[in-house]
Amino acid sequence: MTPIIFSCAALGGYFLTYLYDQGAPLSARLSAGVCTGLTSFGLICFVLSSFLGLDAASIALATAAAAAPALLLIGERTRAAVGADWRAAFREMGRTVRHPSWRRLSLPLLYLAAAIIFWHIFDRAMIVRNEAIYTGVENNLGDLPLHTSIIQSFATGDNFPPEHPEFAGARLTYPFLADFIAAIFVAAAASMRDAMFWENLALGAALVVLLHWWARRWTGDALAATLTPALVLLNGGLGWTWLIAEAQRSKGGLSELLWDLPHDYTITPDGLIRWGNAITALLVTQRSFLLGLPLVIVVLTLWWDALDQEPLPSNQKRSMKKARDREPNRNANLRRMVAAGAIAGLLPLAHAHSFLVVAGASAMLALFFRRWRLWIPFFVAMAALALPQILWITRGSAIETERFIGWAFGWDSRGQNFILFWLKNTGLFIPLLIAALSWRGSHPLLSKRILIFYLPFGFCFIIPNMVKLAPWIWDNIKILFYWHVVSALIVALLLARLWRARLWWRPLVVVLFVSMTLAGALDVWRIVSRASEFLLFDVSKTEFARMIEETVPPRSVILHAPTYNHAVRLTGRLSFMGFEGHLWTHGLKYESRDDALRRIYSAPHDGRELLRREQIDYIVAGPEERELMPKGDWFATEYELAGESGEYRLYKVAP
């Protein structure tokens, strides 16, 4: 069932591209279809499930709605365009097989390498072995339990309207659409691991294709477009220098060390390098980013194609001939901007930070490209889809906004010199970016149009280095990374220009490229080589979680120790209070609940009254809880034993 649902959603998005993007190749259409189709499908199914529940009826209706764009094939023009794209793709494939060359093979090899890497990475994101659950990604230790909790809360916990699974009673404002899509697949009989793996793999592969196509459109340079995905996804700083010293100390030398890397190299153990690799620190751990980033790339590409004429208004009169030449493109550009607005409007529940970036960048670009005939439809389409989501998220929210905003210079530099911090974290990336932006002469590297498009994303670096935009300042990277994405395109263009300038400069280009991607490549290799593996849920926890699912009704509130990997995270049931780290980073005020939790476990007199007042349905007594109970399981004689598994006991509090 899951492959059918996925195919319907992705193909629906693919067919929609023929309404707004006439020039895209088949690979870009399919990739855009995966991202927009899955997001639209998830949003439709969420609305339906809010009324019908997440069941066969809501999934079937959402699948039918997502697949409806296939009806465009009724039109002869669409059939002809689809047929032409597929024939062109097969012709190019045939030419590549018959007459292979580096120019023809570079792109298929890039896509193949990316697919293989993402396969191995996401295969290690969640490992199920002998009924225990592990992760091979160190940065995923805290994030995976959060995502399993949200997925299960929808799939088996009937969490409509959504409450935060780790903070019962509070509205779930975390952008949950990526997890809800996985929950749909779980409800359709897929395992949680498979649901996340196939969704992640499809989005990751689509991201690489879309990054290449976007860079190709912006730069018009094939080599720069090929380099861009690697610069974006293998980002890192000078952490690779650690490897040199470690190899010298290793008895087996570099070859042995590479197969057993002891730590990551883009977030170093000393805390001095904090940038983090895009794949291992963002796309695996923050699944919402994996959904939001490719959607933003689609929007950027549509903006570029729609605003394909003079970026600034001119007082010079245009000839009638130019006006006649532009007329056929007006409707096409209008469709592109409406589509860009609709795709941007999908972002609030997919990835809120991506929506903020798009909204801010569009406001600035509208002032530079004063083509209101295009911008007004964009803003109307974006608002029509985004505003209902924003109003829904903010209504009755338990988030304390004052925890998000504050002055903080230098991002997460921890008192280091600002310039040295960014040199360590990004290596030669920023010096090369400055060189590219400064390149002048008879053949400037960057067109005026690229510079204007880049300007809003420069603020994505400046503002997060001045202001704290989240309770945990490291989360500013969700904005910072968009500066990196657009800057990588400019650095790639510089490398391509140097590559063609002089033959003897090519070794230098290779050295520059490797220096900027080696640390990220080491982090990725550490996962692919299976050098890292961390236990999250042992067999006793998964068995206890299974018992809770069989015993406890959905939407029940369970009291347990506030650990990040508690068994309740696998059940879809609501926690009175979950892991403090998750609640703090989500901007929730949890201190009073933490005090109540500890009082309940430590003293029977306070505990009885607090259990009643907080409307807790079940209470857990296990190894983690007994560390909070100096007087033992006082409630064992007070409440009914609902179930037990190994060292865990579950007591029913509510009558």
Summary of the structure (lengths in Angstrom):
residues: 655
radius of gyration: 26.1
end to end distance: 39.8
largest distance: 90.8
contacts: 2278
relative contact order: 0.11
helix: 67%
strand: 6%
